[in-house]
């Protein structure tokens, strides 16, 4: 999908055969393709529901199959609900740091009532929240551009 001059691609754990995840097939073509897409990306946004004070287990399983440096030099946004702010700091950030994510932005936290799931193209209907998301995305894009311009 193209948006505001940027190509956006969604990847879901649902795109991966559960057998591949359970059997830890890190060299499976689907996992390799996801890893390559992430490594080619200028930035990564990760979202997960929070269960029992942590990100979903299936997301962790997918992240475990990625190369250790999959998120190296990628600006990264994460989010969750207000009720789970500590889960982001105490479970998600250490995991992402282990994958060499270096720039983790604060993100914008959304709760179910703030998302109109019947409108996938315009799911946010609160102007203040939309502005916060827009400002965070601008910062995310600026960091991605800066990182991309640094010679390897």
Backbone torsions as a table, in degrees:
resi	resn	phi	psi	omega
1	UNK	NA	140.2	178.4
2	UNK	-104.0	130.8	179.3
3	UNK	-148.4	125.7	178.5
4	UNK	52.7	37.0	178.0
5	UNK	80.9	7.1	179.9
6	UNK	-121.6	140.9	175.3
7	UNK	-86.4	128.3	-178.8
8	UNK	-118.0	131.1	178.4
9	UNK	-127.2	128.9	176.8
10	UNK	-93.6	137.2	174.1
11	UNK	-125.2	132.1	-179.2
12	UNK	-122.0	148.1	173.6
13	UNK	-60.4	-22.1	178.5
14	UNK	-70.7	-13.0	177.2
15	UNK	-77.3	-10.1	-175.2
16	UNK	-109.4	132.6	177.3
17	UNK	-58.2	126.5	-179.7
18	UNK	-52.9	-34.2	179.0
19	UNK	-60.8	-39.3	178.9
20	UNK	-62.7	-41.5	179.8
21	UNK	-68.6	-48.6	-176.4
22	UNK	-64.5	-36.8	-178.7
23	UNK	-90.0	6.5	176.6
24	UNK	51.6	49.6	180.0
25	UNK	-82.9	73.6	-176.9
26	UNK	-60.9	-22.6	-179.3
27	UNK	-97.2	8.9	177.8
28	UNK	-64.5	141.8	-178.7
29	UNK	-53.3	-38.4	179.4
30	UNK	-64.7	-43.7	179.8
31	UNK	-67.2	-42.2	178.1
32	UNK	-61.8	-40.9	-179.5
33	UNK	-66.1	-40.3	177.3
34	UNK	-63.8	-44.8	179.5
35	UNK	-61.2	-43.5	178.8
36	UNK	-63.6	-42.0	178.9
37	UNK	-61.0	-42.9	179.9
38	UNK	-66.7	-42.7	-178.4
39	UNK	-67.5	-28.6	178.5
40	UNK	-82.9	-18.1	-175.4
41	UNK	-69.5	150.0	174.5
42	UNK	-78.4	-24.5	-180.0
43	UNK	-161.0	164.7	-176.9
44	UNK	-135.2	134.6	173.1
45	UNK	-115.2	124.4	179.9
46	UNK	-114.8	130.8	177.3
47	UNK	-130.1	142.7	179.9
48	UNK	-154.1	142.6	168.3
49	UNK	-66.5	157.7	179.4
50	UNK	-108.6	125.4	177.9
51	UNK	-122.4	127.0	177.3
52	UNK	48.9	48.9	173.9
53	UNK	69.3	22.0	177.9
54	UNK	-151.0	166.0	174.7
55	UNK	-62.2	169.2	-177.4
56	UNK	-69.9	146.0	179.9
57	UNK	-63.4	-35.4	-179.4
58	UNK	-68.6	-33.6	174.5
59	UNK	-64.9	-44.5	178.0
60	UNK	-58.7	-41.3	179.8
61	UNK	-61.4	-44.1	178.0
62	UNK	-64.6	-46.2	179.8
63	UNK	-61.2	-33.7	177.8
64	UNK	-63.2	-26.2	-178.0
65	UNK	-85.0	-11.4	-179.4
66	UNK	-79.9	155.0	175.7
67	UNK	-59.0	151.2	-177.0
68	UNK	-54.2	-34.9	-176.1
69	UNK	-101.2	23.6	-176.2
70	UNK	-55.9	-32.8	-176.4
71	UNK	-105.9	10.4	-177.2
72	UNK	-61.0	131.8	178.3
73	UNK	57.7	34.7	174.4
74	UNK	-114.8	127.4	169.4
75	UNK	-66.2	145.8	-171.5
76	UNK	-136.1	133.4	173.7
77	UNK	-116.2	139.0	174.4
78	UNK	-131.9	160.5	179.8
79	UNK	-155.1	171.1	179.6
80	UNK	-172.8	-168.6	-179.7
81	UNK	-92.5	163.6	179.5
82	UNK	-57.1	-32.7	-177.4
83	UNK	-72.0	-13.8	-174.7
84	UNK	-122.6	28.3	-179.2
85	UNK	-56.7	-41.4	-178.5
86	UNK	-68.3	-29.3	177.3
87	UNK	-61.6	-36.5	178.5
88	UNK	-63.9	-48.4	-177.1
89	UNK	-71.3	-36.5	-172.5
90	UNK	-97.5	-15.6	177.8
91	UNK	-121.8	-44.9	-175.9
92	UNK	-72.6	-50.0	-175.2
93	UNK	-61.3	-42.5	176.5
94	UNK	-61.9	-38.8	177.5
95	UNK	-61.6	-47.8	-177.7
96	UNK	-67.9	-34.7	175.5
97	UNK	-64.0	-35.3	177.4
98	UNK	-65.0	-23.9	176.4
99	UNK	-92.4	15.7	176.1
100	UNK	69.0	22.3	172.4
101	UNK	-66.8	125.0	-173.5
102	UNK	-105.3	-31.0	-178.8
103	UNK	-117.4	100.7	179.8
104	UNK	-109.0	111.4	-179.4
105	UNK	-78.2	156.1	-177.3
106	UNK	-61.0	-39.4	179.0
107	UNK	83.3	178.3	177.9
108	UNK	-123.1	130.1	-176.8
109	UNK	-96.0	129.4	-178.6
110	UNK	-117.6	146.6	173.8
111	UNK	-114.3	160.2	-176.9
112	UNK	-50.4	-44.6	-178.4
113	UNK	-63.9	-17.7	-178.8
114	UNK	-87.6	-2.4	-176.9
115	UNK	-117.2	123.9	176.3
116	UNK	-92.1	97.8	-174.9
117	UNK	-72.1	-9.3	177.4
118	UNK	-86.5	-5.8	-177.9
119	UNK	-126.9	79.3	-174.2
120	UNK	-63.4	-25.9	179.5
121	UNK	-84.2	-24.4	179.2
122	UNK	-136.8	65.3	-173.2
123	UNK	-75.8	-18.3	-177.7
124	UNK	-100.4	122.6	-177.3
125	UNK	-116.0	12.9	176.4
126	UNK	-107.9	121.9	-175.8
127	UNK	-59.4	-41.9	-179.6
128	UNK	-62.7	-44.3	179.8
129	UNK	-66.5	-42.3	177.5
130	UNK	-59.8	-40.5	178.5
131	UNK	-65.7	-42.2	178.4
132	UNK	-62.8	-41.9	177.8
133	UNK	-64.0	-45.1	-180.0
134	UNK	-60.6	-44.0	179.1
135	UNK	-63.8	-41.2	179.6
136	UNK	-66.7	-39.8	178.2
137	UNK	-65.5	-37.7	176.9
138	UNK	-61.0	-44.5	177.9
139	UNK	-62.7	-42.9	178.2
140	UNK	-57.7	-47.1	-178.5
141	UNK	-66.5	-40.7	178.3
142	UNK	-61.2	-43.7	179.2
143	UNK	-65.6	-41.1	179.0
144	UNK	-60.6	-43.1	178.9
145	UNK	-63.2	-43.3	179.7
146	UNK	-62.6	-45.3	-179.3
147	UNK	-65.2	-36.1	-179.5
148	UNK	-67.6	-31.6	-177.6
149	UNK	-81.1	-9.7	179.1
150	UNK	-79.4	124.1	178.8
151	UNK	-65.2	144.3	-178.8
152	UNK	-75.8	NA	NA
